[in-house]
Amino acid sequence: MINYENALAEIEAILGKLSLNEQPSGIKNLQNYIGTKYQFYALKNPTVQAVFKKGFSFSNEPLQAQIQLYTQLWNESNCYEIMHLSLMYLLVYSKKNKGMLAHLIAKTFLPKIDNWAHSDFLSSIIGRNLVFDEIPIYNDLKMLNKSTNHWERRASLVPLIYHLKSKKNTLLETDFIELINPLITDKEYFVQKGVGWLLREFGQKFPNELLAFLFKNAHQISSIAFSSATEKIGVIDKEQLKKIRSDFKKLNRL
């Protein structure tokens, strides 16, 4: 077993030293841009990745000992970069323990998500595991779809974007629509971004089904989701959809 306090102290010492020398990222307030309320060293992602790649005194410990440590770090730390290191190791673990074994750990990370960067990283891991245990993980996504936590609702959609890109994907178009439909009118910005991104990628594999969905729901899709969902469709179809939306808004003003 890896000593948690010693490992935490080692990581904090490394990140703290780097934060004194890190050059500004070019983004005026990186913490606000990411949207996290966690402690923040303001280190750029390549810097954190380099730290992870270089490793720590415990990096040669057995896989199971390290995932236990990184899970504890995720659960107990309130530092954005330390939590990001945990996600990096979860990805390593997922590549060696494909499917439900890694997914069960990934699920436990969800309640602490408070920003889009961690959300997207974790969703990418869930999406990759989905290939190996499609039905049970898809069923978990259906549960997340109904969550009161908007980051969990977002995480019911974004993993499917990564899954769509896999040649092993066997989900039907109705499986995707089943998760998109309940969130069309969701009030949360990041959920709507998830809706739009998933529809855009859905259209690459199911173009006719995307158009049918958009023409049916054009009047109620948010502008956030609509913008992303229509990025890759034809000009004529897009203009027709815009007209439907415009006409609906006019009717509502009467």
Secondary structure, DSSP 8 states (H G I E B T S, - for coil): ---HHHHHHHHHHHHHHHHHH----SSTTHHHHHT--SB-----HHHHHHHHHH--TTTTS-HHHHHHHHHHHHHH--BHHHHHHHHHHHHHHHHHSTTHHHHHHHHHHGGG--SHHHHHHHHHHHHHHHTTSHHHHHHHHHHHTT-SSHHHHHTTTHHHHHHHT-TT----HHHHHHHHGGGTT---HHHHHHHHHHHHHHHHH-HHHHHHHHHHHTTTS-HHHHHHHTTTS-HHHHHHHHHHHHHHHHHHH-
